[in-house]
Amino acid sequence: MPGTGHTTERPEKTVHLRIDPNDESTTLEDVLTRISELQRKHPDREVFFDGDEYAICSRPKRARAAAVH
């Protein structure tokens, strides 16, 4: 449909952990450690911090395109 702004489907995003931005006891090290744990637990998913959701999320990894020589 013209004008919707969406021409491709987005992979399904999973929220693993929401972080309270007002909780000063949560450190960057805590967030990075949790991301590393989730990356090891879910090697088939791209794990990332979503600043809009203020959460650690993941989505299925995209297949890599073959290199063009």
PyMOL Python script that loads the backbone (N, CA, C, O; Angstrom):
from pymol import cmd

cmd.read_pdbstr("""\
ATOM      1  N   MET A   1       0.852  -1.178   0.000  1.00  0.00           N
ATOM      2  CA  MET A   1       0.000   0.000   0.000  1.00  0.00           C
ATOM      3  C   MET A   1       0.891   1.231   0.000  1.00  0.00           C
ATOM      4  O   MET A   1       1.765   1.339   0.860  1.00  0.00           O
ATOM      5  N   PRO A   2       0.709   2.158  -0.921  1.00  0.00           N
ATOM      6  CA  PRO A   2       1.534   3.358  -0.987  1.00  0.00           C
ATOM      7  C   PRO A   2       1.374   4.218   0.262  1.00  0.00           C
ATOM      8  O   PRO A   2       0.289   4.333   0.832  1.00  0.00           O
ATOM      9  N   GLY A   3       2.503   4.822   0.671  1.00  0.00           N
ATOM     10  CA  GLY A   3       2.446   5.762   1.783  1.00  0.00           C
ATOM     11  C   GLY A   3       2.532   5.147   3.162  1.00  0.00           C
ATOM     12  O   GLY A   3       2.501   5.875   4.154  1.00  0.00           O
ATOM     13  N   THR A   4       2.640   3.804   3.265  1.00  0.00           N
ATOM     14  CA  THR A   4       2.717   3.205   4.591  1.00  0.00           C
ATOM     15  C   THR A   4       4.108   3.293   5.180  1.00  0.00           C
ATOM     16  O   THR A   4       4.267   3.251   6.400  1.00  0.00           O
ATOM     17  N   GLY A   5       5.142   3.418   4.314  1.00  0.00           N
ATOM     18  CA  GLY A   5       6.497   3.521   4.804  1.00  0.00           C
ATOM     19  C   GLY A   5       7.140   2.180   5.093  1.00  0.00           C
ATOM     20  O   GLY A   5       8.325   2.129   5.421  1.00  0.00           O
ATOM     21  N   HIS A   6       6.398   1.098   4.981  1.00  0.00           N
ATOM     22  CA  HIS A   6       6.936  -0.232   5.250  1.00  0.00           C
ATOM     23  C   HIS A   6       6.891  -1.056   3.963  1.00  0.00           C
ATOM     24  O   HIS A   6       5.820  -1.422   3.479  1.00  0.00           O
ATOM     25  N   THR A   7       8.079  -1.341   3.420  1.00  0.00           N
ATOM     26  CA  THR A   7       8.121  -2.122   2.195  1.00  0.00           C
ATOM     27  C   THR A   7       8.650  -3.529   2.431  1.00  0.00           C
ATOM     28  O   THR A   7       8.482  -4.405   1.582  1.00  0.00           O
ATOM     29  N   THR A   8       9.301  -3.759   3.597  1.00  0.00           N
ATOM     30  CA  THR A   8       9.797  -5.090   3.925  1.00  0.00           C
ATOM     31  C   THR A   8       9.360  -5.454   5.328  1.00  0.00           C
ATOM     32  O   THR A   8       9.107  -4.582   6.160  1.00  0.00           O
ATOM     33  N   GLU A   9       9.273  -6.752   5.583  1.00  0.00           N
ATOM     34  CA  GLU A   9       8.905  -7.202   6.924  1.00  0.00           C
ATOM     35  C   GLU A   9      10.109  -7.126   7.843  1.00  0.00           C
ATOM     36  O   GLU A   9      11.231  -7.408   7.422  1.00  0.00           O
ATOM     37  N   ARG A  10       9.888  -6.748   9.089  1.00  0.00           N
ATOM     38  CA  ARG A  10      10.946  -6.703  10.091  1.00  0.00           C
ATOM     39  C   ARG A  10      10.964  -8.046  10.814  1.00  0.00           C
ATOM     40  O   ARG A  10       9.906  -8.611  11.092  1.00  0.00           O
ATOM     41  N   PRO A  11      12.156  -8.564  11.123  1.00  0.00           N
ATOM     42  CA  PRO A  11      12.211  -9.809  11.883  1.00  0.00           C
ATOM     43  C   PRO A  11      11.569  -9.620  13.261  1.00  0.00           C
ATOM     44  O   PRO A  11      11.566  -8.522  13.818  1.00  0.00           O
ATOM     45  N   GLU A  12      11.046 -10.682  13.777  1.00  0.00           N
ATOM     46  CA  GLU A  12      10.383 -10.634  15.076  1.00  0.00           C
ATOM     47  C   GLU A  12      11.387 -10.283  16.172  1.00  0.00           C
ATOM     48  O   GLU A  12      12.422 -10.935  16.307  1.00  0.00           O
ATOM     49  N   LYS A  13      11.074  -9.250  16.952  1.00  0.00           N
ATOM     50  CA  LYS A  13      11.934  -8.816  18.050  1.00  0.00           C
ATOM     51  C   LYS A  13      11.399  -9.387  19.347  1.00  0.00           C
ATOM     52  O   LYS A  13      10.196  -9.347  19.601  1.00  0.00           O
ATOM     53  N   THR A  14      12.304  -9.925  20.178  1.00  0.00           N
ATOM     54  CA  THR A  14      11.955 -10.446  21.489  1.00  0.00           C
ATOM     55  C   THR A  14      12.590  -9.561  22.544  1.00  0.00           C
ATOM     56  O   THR A  14      13.786  -9.278  22.471  1.00  0.00           O
ATOM     57  N   VAL A  15      11.813  -9.117  23.525  1.00  0.00           N
ATOM     58  CA  VAL A  15      12.341  -8.346  24.644  1.00  0.00           C
ATOM     59  C   VAL A  15      12.706  -9.329  25.747  1.00  0.00           C
ATOM     60  O   VAL A  15      11.849 -10.059  26.247  1.00  0.00           O
ATOM     61  N   HIS A  16      13.988  -9.345  26.127  1.00  0.00           N
ATOM     62  CA  HIS A  16      14.459 -10.265  27.163  1.00  0.00           C
ATOM     63  C   HIS A  16      14.458  -9.613  28.545  1.00  0.00           C
ATOM     64  O   HIS A  16      14.147 -10.259  29.546  1.00  0.00           O
ATOM     65  N   LEU A  17      14.808  -8.328  28.587  1.00  0.00           N
ATOM     66  CA  LEU A  17      14.924  -7.661  29.884  1.00  0.00           C
ATOM     67  C   LEU A  17      14.691  -6.169  29.725  1.00  0.00           C
ATOM     68  O   LEU A  17      15.417  -5.495  28.995  1.00  0.00           O
ATOM     69  N   ARG A  18      13.686  -5.659  30.403  1.00  0.00           N
ATOM     70  CA  ARG A  18      13.458  -4.208  30.434  1.00  0.00           C
ATOM     71  C   ARG A  18      14.284  -3.637  31.581  1.00  0.00           C
ATOM     72  O   ARG A  18      14.403  -4.245  32.645  1.00  0.00           O
ATOM     73  N   ILE A  19      14.845  -2.471  31.347  1.00  0.00           N
ATOM     74  CA  ILE A  19      15.699  -1.827  32.337  1.00  0.00           C
ATOM     75  C   ILE A  19      15.043  -0.533  32.775  1.00  0.00           C
ATOM     76  O   ILE A  19      14.654   0.291  31.946  1.00  0.00           O
ATOM     77  N   ASP A  20      14.922  -0.361  34.073  1.00  0.00           N
ATOM     78  CA  ASP A  20      14.329   0.859  34.620  1.00  0.00           C
ATOM     79  C   ASP A  20      15.365   1.981  34.522  1.00  0.00           C
ATOM     80  O   ASP A  20      16.398   1.917  35.188  1.00  0.00           O
ATOM     81  N   PRO A  21      15.110   3.008  33.704  1.00  0.00           N
ATOM     82  CA  PRO A  21      16.101   4.076  33.547  1.00  0.00           C
ATOM     83  C   PRO A  21      16.328   4.885  34.821  1.00  0.00           C
ATOM     84  O   PRO A  21      17.304   5.628  34.916  1.00  0.00           O
ATOM     85  N   ASN A  22      15.442   4.748  35.790  1.00  0.00           N
ATOM     86  CA  ASN A  22      15.577   5.475  37.050  1.00  0.00           C
ATOM     87  C   ASN A  22      16.297   4.671  38.125  1.00  0.00           C
ATOM     88  O   ASN A  22      16.547   5.180  39.217  1.00  0.00           O
ATOM     89  N   ASP A  23      16.636   3.402  37.820  1.00  0.00           N
ATOM     90  CA  ASP A  23      17.333   2.538  38.775  1.00  0.00           C
ATOM     91  C   ASP A  23      18.836   2.750  38.630  1.00  0.00           C
ATOM     92  O   ASP A  23      19.455   2.209  37.714  1.00  0.00           O
ATOM     93  N   GLU A  24      19.415   3.525  39.519  1.00  0.00           N
ATOM     94  CA  GLU A  24      20.836   3.852  39.441  1.00  0.00           C
ATOM     95  C   GLU A  24      21.736   2.691  39.843  1.00  0.00           C
ATOM     96  O   GLU A  24      22.955   2.785  39.701  1.00  0.00           O
ATOM     97  N   SER A  25      21.162   1.600  40.341  1.00  0.00           N
ATOM     98  CA  SER A  25      21.984   0.453  40.734  1.00  0.00           C
ATOM     99  C   SER A  25      22.362  -0.415  39.530  1.00  0.00           C
ATOM    100  O   SER A  25      23.275  -1.234  39.633  1.00  0.00           O
ATOM    101  N   THR A  26      21.681  -0.254  38.396  1.00  0.00           N
ATOM    102  CA  THR A  26      22.010  -1.003  37.186  1.00  0.00           C
ATOM    103  C   THR A  26      23.151  -0.289  36.472  1.00  0.00           C
ATOM    104  O   THR A  26      23.043   0.882  36.108  1.00  0.00           O
ATOM    105  N   THR A  27      24.260  -1.028  36.279  1.00  0.00           N
ATOM    106  CA  THR A  27      25.437  -0.435  35.653  1.00  0.00           C
ATOM    107  C   THR A  27      25.550  -0.874  34.192  1.00  0.00           C
ATOM    108  O   THR A  27      24.894  -1.821  33.758  1.00  0.00           O
ATOM    109  N   LEU A  28      26.388  -0.171  33.456  1.00  0.00           N
ATOM    110  CA  LEU A  28      26.663  -0.553  32.078  1.00  0.00           C
ATOM    111  C   LEU A  28      27.258  -1.957  32.048  1.00  0.00           C
ATOM    112  O   LEU A  28      26.946  -2.745  31.155  1.00  0.00           O
ATOM    113  N   GLU A  29      28.107  -2.272  33.014  1.00  0.00           N
ATOM    114  CA  GLU A  29      28.693  -3.617  33.090  1.00  0.00           C
ATOM    115  C   GLU A  29      27.599  -4.671  33.248  1.00  0.00           C
ATOM    116  O   GLU A  29      27.690  -5.737  32.640  1.00  0.00           O
ATOM    117  N   ASP A  30      26.569  -4.400  34.049  1.00  0.00           N
ATOM    118  CA  ASP A  30      25.445  -5.328  34.207  1.00  0.00           C
ATOM    119  C   ASP A  30      24.762  -5.585  32.862  1.00  0.00           C
ATOM    120  O   ASP A  30      24.465  -6.727  32.511  1.00  0.00           O
ATOM    121  N   VAL A  31      24.521  -4.515  32.126  1.00  0.00           N
ATOM    122  CA  VAL A  31      23.836  -4.620  30.833  1.00  0.00           C
ATOM    123  C   VAL A  31      24.689  -5.409  29.846  1.00  0.00           C
ATOM    124  O   VAL A  31      24.182  -6.304  29.170  1.00  0.00           O
ATOM    125  N   LEU A  32      25.988  -5.083  29.754  1.00  0.00           N
ATOM    126  CA  LEU A  32      26.875  -5.772  28.824  1.00  0.00           C
ATOM    127  C   LEU A  32      27.049  -7.245  29.185  1.00  0.00           C
ATOM    128  O   LEU A  32      27.142  -8.093  28.297  1.00  0.00           O
ATOM    129  N   THR A  33      27.092  -7.555  30.475  1.00  0.00           N
ATOM    130  CA  THR A  33      27.194  -8.949  30.918  1.00  0.00           C
ATOM    131  C   THR A  33      25.951  -9.721  30.502  1.00  0.00           C
ATOM    132  O   THR A  33      26.049 -10.845  30.011  1.00  0.00           O
ATOM    133  N   ARG A  34      24.794  -9.125  30.695  1.00  0.00           N
ATOM    134  CA  ARG A  34      23.534  -9.783  30.318  1.00  0.00           C
ATOM    135  C   ARG A  34      23.457  -9.993  28.801  1.00  0.00           C
ATOM    136  O   ARG A  34      22.994 -11.038  28.344  1.00  0.00           O
ATOM    137  N   ILE A  35      23.904  -9.014  28.028  1.00  0.00           N
ATOM    138  CA  ILE A  35      23.923  -9.160  26.567  1.00  0.00           C
ATOM    139  C   ILE A  35      24.831 -10.322  26.177  1.00  0.00           C
ATOM    140  O   ILE A  35      24.463 -11.136  25.331  1.00  0.00           O
ATOM    141  N   SER A  36      26.019 -10.408  26.788  1.00  0.00           N
ATOM    142  CA  SER A  36      26.950 -11.504  26.493  1.00  0.00           C
ATOM    143  C   SER A  36      26.338 -12.862  26.829  1.00  0.00           C
ATOM    144  O   SER A  36      26.478 -13.816  26.063  1.00  0.00           O
ATOM    145  N   GLU A  37      25.665 -12.947  27.962  1.00  0.00           N
ATOM    146  CA  GLU A  37      25.009 -14.202  28.359  1.00  0.00           C
ATOM    147  C   GLU A  37      23.956 -14.614  27.330  1.00  0.00           C
ATOM    148  O   GLU A  37      23.875 -15.780  26.944  1.00  0.00           O
ATOM    149  N   LEU A  38      23.157 -13.650  26.895  1.00  0.00           N
ATOM    150  CA  LEU A  38      22.107 -13.948  25.917  1.00  0.00           C
ATOM    151  C   LEU A  38      22.691 -14.314  24.552  1.00  0.00           C
ATOM    152  O   LEU A  38      22.128 -15.147  23.842  1.00  0.00           O
ATOM    153  N   GLN A  39      23.813 -13.698  24.182  1.00  0.00           N
ATOM    154  CA  GLN A  39      24.467 -14.053  22.918  1.00  0.00           C
ATOM    155  C   GLN A  39      24.943 -15.501  22.952  1.00  0.00           C
ATOM    156  O   GLN A  39      24.818 -16.219  21.960  1.00  0.00           O
ATOM    157  N   ARG A  40      25.487 -15.935  24.086  1.00  0.00           N
ATOM    158  CA  ARG A  40      25.926 -17.340  24.216  1.00  0.00           C
ATOM    159  C   ARG A  40      24.731 -18.290  24.232  1.00  0.00           C
ATOM    160  O   ARG A  40      24.787 -19.375  23.653  1.00  0.00           O
ATOM    161  N   LYS A  41      23.663 -17.885  24.889  1.00  0.00           N
ATOM    162  CA  LYS A  41      22.482 -18.735  25.012  1.00  0.00           C
ATOM    163  C   LYS A  41      21.709 -18.832  23.702  1.00  0.00           C
ATOM    164  O   LYS A  41      21.084 -19.857  23.428  1.00  0.00           O
ATOM    165  N   HIS A  42      21.744 -17.780  22.895  1.00  0.00           N
ATOM    166  CA  HIS A  42      20.983 -17.721  21.637  1.00  0.00           C
ATOM    167  C   HIS A  42      21.908 -17.347  20.473  1.00  0.00           C
ATOM    168  O   HIS A  42      21.829 -16.228  19.964  1.00  0.00           O
ATOM    169  N   PRO A  43      22.785 -18.266  20.043  1.00  0.00           N
ATOM    170  CA  PRO A  43      23.729 -17.936  18.967  1.00  0.00           C
ATOM    171  C   PRO A  43      23.068 -17.648  17.622  1.00  0.00           C
ATOM    172  O   PRO A  43      23.694 -17.076  16.730  1.00  0.00           O
ATOM    173  N   ASP A  44      21.815 -18.040  17.478  1.00  0.00           N
ATOM    174  CA  ASP A  44      21.080 -17.821  16.226  1.00  0.00           C
ATOM    175  C   ASP A  44      20.355 -16.473  16.198  1.00  0.00           C
ATOM    176  O   ASP A  44      19.644 -16.161  15.243  1.00  0.00           O
ATOM    177  N   ARG A  45      20.545 -15.673  17.267  1.00  0.00           N
ATOM    178  CA  ARG A  45      19.843 -14.393  17.356  1.00  0.00           C
ATOM    179  C   ARG A  45      20.828 -13.245  17.515  1.00  0.00           C
ATOM    180  O   ARG A  45      21.899 -13.409  18.099  1.00  0.00           O
ATOM    181  N   GLU A  46      20.457 -12.086  16.993  1.00  0.00           N
ATOM    182  CA  GLU A  46      21.208 -10.854  17.166  1.00  0.00           C
ATOM    183  C   GLU A  46      20.693 -10.205  18.453  1.00  0.00           C
ATOM    184  O   GLU A  46      19.519  -9.845  18.540  1.00  0.00           O
ATOM    185  N   VAL A  47      21.558 -10.057  19.439  1.00  0.00           N
ATOM    186  CA  VAL A  47      21.168  -9.484  20.736  1.00  0.00           C
ATOM    187  C   VAL A  47      21.648  -8.029  20.768  1.00  0.00           C
ATOM    188  O   VAL A  47      22.782  -7.732  20.395  1.00  0.00           O
ATOM    189  N   PHE A  48      20.773  -7.135  21.217  1.00  0.00           N
ATOM    190  CA  PHE A  48      21.100  -5.711  21.196  1.00  0.00           C
ATOM    191  C   PHE A  48      20.332  -4.952  22.274  1.00  0.00           C
ATOM    192  O   PHE A  48      19.332  -5.433  22.808  1.00  0.00           O
ATOM    193  N   PHE A  49      20.831  -3.747  22.581  1.00  0.00           N
ATOM    194  CA  PHE A  49      20.124  -2.861  23.499  1.00  0.00           C
ATOM    195  C   PHE A  49      19.253  -1.935  22.673  1.00  0.00           C
ATOM    196  O   PHE A  49      19.753  -1.229  21.798  1.00  0.00           O
ATOM    197  N   ASP A  50      17.970  -1.929  22.939  1.00  0.00           N
ATOM    198  CA  ASP A  50      17.024  -1.061  22.237  1.00  0.00           C
ATOM    199  C   ASP A  50      16.771   0.160  23.117  1.00  0.00           C
ATOM    200  O   ASP A  50      16.105   0.070  24.148  1.00  0.00           O
ATOM    201  N   GLY A  51      17.312   1.299  22.696  1.00  0.00           N
ATOM    202  CA  GLY A  51      17.180   2.516  23.484  1.00  0.00           C
ATOM    203  C   GLY A  51      15.765   3.064  23.551  1.00  0.00           C
ATOM    204  O   GLY A  51      15.400   3.720  24.527  1.00  0.00           O
ATOM    205  N   ASP A  52      14.955   2.799  22.511  1.00  0.00           N
ATOM    206  CA  ASP A  52      13.562   3.250  22.537  1.00  0.00           C
ATOM    207  C   ASP A  52      12.771   2.478  23.577  1.00  0.00           C
ATOM    208  O   ASP A  52      11.943   3.048  24.289  1.00  0.00           O
ATOM    209  N   GLU A  53      13.027   1.181  23.663  1.00  0.00           N
ATOM    210  CA  GLU A  53      12.315   0.330  24.629  1.00  0.00           C
ATOM    211  C   GLU A  53      13.013   0.320  25.993  1.00  0.00           C
ATOM    212  O   GLU A  53      12.431  -0.106  26.990  1.00  0.00           O
ATOM    213  N   TYR A  54      14.260   0.793  26.026  1.00  0.00           N
ATOM    214  CA  TYR A  54      15.123   0.686  27.198  1.00  0.00           C
ATOM    215  C   TYR A  54      15.130  -0.759  27.682  1.00  0.00           C
ATOM    216  O   TYR A  54      14.795  -1.068  28.826  1.00  0.00           O
ATOM    217  N   ALA A  55      15.534  -1.637  26.745  1.00  0.00           N
ATOM    218  CA  ALA A  55      15.489  -3.072  27.009  1.00  0.00           C
ATOM    219  C   ALA A  55      16.561  -3.799  26.208  1.00  0.00           C
ATOM    220  O   ALA A  55      17.039  -3.311  25.184  1.00  0.00           O
ATOM    221  N   ILE A  56      16.923  -4.975  26.702  1.00  0.00           N
ATOM    222  CA  ILE A  56      17.797  -5.872  25.951  1.00  0.00           C
ATOM    223  C   ILE A  56      16.885  -6.769  25.136  1.00  0.00           C
ATOM    224  O   ILE A  56      16.008  -7.442  25.676  1.00  0.00           O
ATOM    225  N   CYS A  57      17.103  -6.769  23.832  1.00  0.00           N
ATOM    226  CA  CYS A  57      16.227  -7.477  22.897  1.00  0.00           C
ATOM    227  C   CYS A  57      17.052  -8.357  21.973  1.00  0.00           C
ATOM    228  O   CYS A  57      18.281  -8.291  21.950  1.00  0.00           O
ATOM    229  N   SER A  58      16.342  -9.182  21.212  1.00  0.00           N
ATOM    230  CA  SER A  58      17.011  -9.961  20.172  1.00  0.00           C
ATOM    231  C   SER A  58      16.044 -10.172  19.023  1.00  0.00           C
ATOM    232  O   SER A  58      14.832 -10.007  19.157  1.00  0.00           O
ATOM    233  N   ARG A  59      16.628 -10.549  17.875  1.00  0.00           N
ATOM    234  CA  ARG A  59      15.836 -10.907  16.705  1.00  0.00           C
ATOM    235  C   ARG A  59      16.642 -11.951  15.940  1.00  0.00           C
ATOM    236  O   ARG A  59      17.858 -12.035  16.109  1.00  0.00           O
ATOM    237  N   PRO A  60      15.989 -12.736  15.114  1.00  0.00           N
ATOM    238  CA  PRO A  60      16.720 -13.746  14.345  1.00  0.00           C
ATOM    239  C   PRO A  60      17.786 -13.080  13.481  1.00  0.00           C
ATOM    240  O   PRO A  60      17.561 -12.017  12.902  1.00  0.00           O
ATOM    241  N   LYS A  61      18.952 -13.724  13.403  1.00  0.00           N
ATOM    242  CA  LYS A  61      20.006 -13.198  12.540  1.00  0.00           C
ATOM    243  C   LYS A  61      19.589 -13.330  11.102  1.00  0.00           C
ATOM    244  O   LYS A  61      18.950 -14.308  10.713  1.00  0.00           O
ATOM    245  N   ARG A  62      19.955 -12.338  10.308  1.00  0.00           N
ATOM    246  CA  ARG A  62      19.682 -12.382   8.870  1.00  0.00           C
ATOM    247  C   ARG A  62      20.750 -13.245   8.187  1.00  0.00           C
ATOM    248  O   ARG A  62      21.906 -13.275   8.609  1.00  0.00           O
ATOM    249  N   ALA A  63      20.343 -13.937   7.139  1.00  0.00           N
ATOM    250  CA  ALA A  63      21.306 -14.707   6.360  1.00  0.00           C
ATOM    251  C   ALA A  63      22.236 -13.725   5.674  1.00  0.00           C
ATOM    252  O   ALA A  63      21.793 -12.701   5.154  1.00  0.00           O
ATOM    253  N   ARG A  64      23.512 -14.033   5.672  1.00  0.00           N
ATOM    254  CA  ARG A  64      24.492 -13.143   5.030  1.00  0.00           C
ATOM    255  C   ARG A  64      24.437 -13.345   3.526  1.00  0.00           C
ATOM    256  O   ARG A  64      24.344 -14.470   3.034  1.00  0.00           O
ATOM    257  N   ALA A  65      24.495 -12.254   2.822  1.00  0.00           N
ATOM    258  CA  ALA A  65      24.502 -12.303   1.354  1.00  0.00           C
ATOM    259  C   ALA A  65      25.865 -12.818   0.890  1.00  0.00           C
ATOM    260  O   ALA A  65      26.889 -12.523   1.506  1.00  0.00           O
ATOM    261  N   ALA A  66      25.869 -13.573  -0.179  1.00  0.00           N
ATOM    262  CA  ALA A  66      27.124 -14.084  -0.733  1.00  0.00           C
ATOM    263  C   ALA A  66      27.953 -12.920  -1.266  1.00  0.00           C
ATOM    264  O   ALA A  66      27.423 -11.982  -1.862  1.00  0.00           O
ATOM    265  N   ALA A  67      29.243 -12.996  -1.044  1.00  0.00           N
ATOM    266  CA  ALA A  67      30.140 -11.920  -1.501  1.00  0.00           C
ATOM    267  C   ALA A  67      30.209 -11.926  -3.020  1.00  0.00           C
ATOM    268  O   ALA A  67      30.272 -12.982  -3.649  1.00  0.00           O
ATOM    269  N   VAL A  68      30.196 -10.735  -3.598  1.00  0.00           N
ATOM    270  CA  VAL A  68      30.278 -10.603  -5.054  1.00  0.00           C
ATOM    271  C   VAL A  68      31.730 -10.352  -5.421  1.00  0.00           C
ATOM    272  O   VAL A  68      32.347  -9.423  -4.899  1.00  0.00           O
ATOM    273  N   HIS A  69      32.280 -11.157  -6.301  1.00  0.00           N
ATOM    274  CA  HIS A  69      33.689 -11.008  -6.695  1.00  0.00           C
ATOM    275  C   HIS A  69      33.790 -10.375  -8.037  1.00  0.00           C
ATOM    276  O   HIS A  69      34.895 -10.167  -8.539  1.00  0.00           O
TER     277      HIS A  69
END
""", "prot")
cmd.dss("prot")
cmd.show_as("cartoon", "prot")
cmd.util.cbc("prot")
cmd.orient("prot")
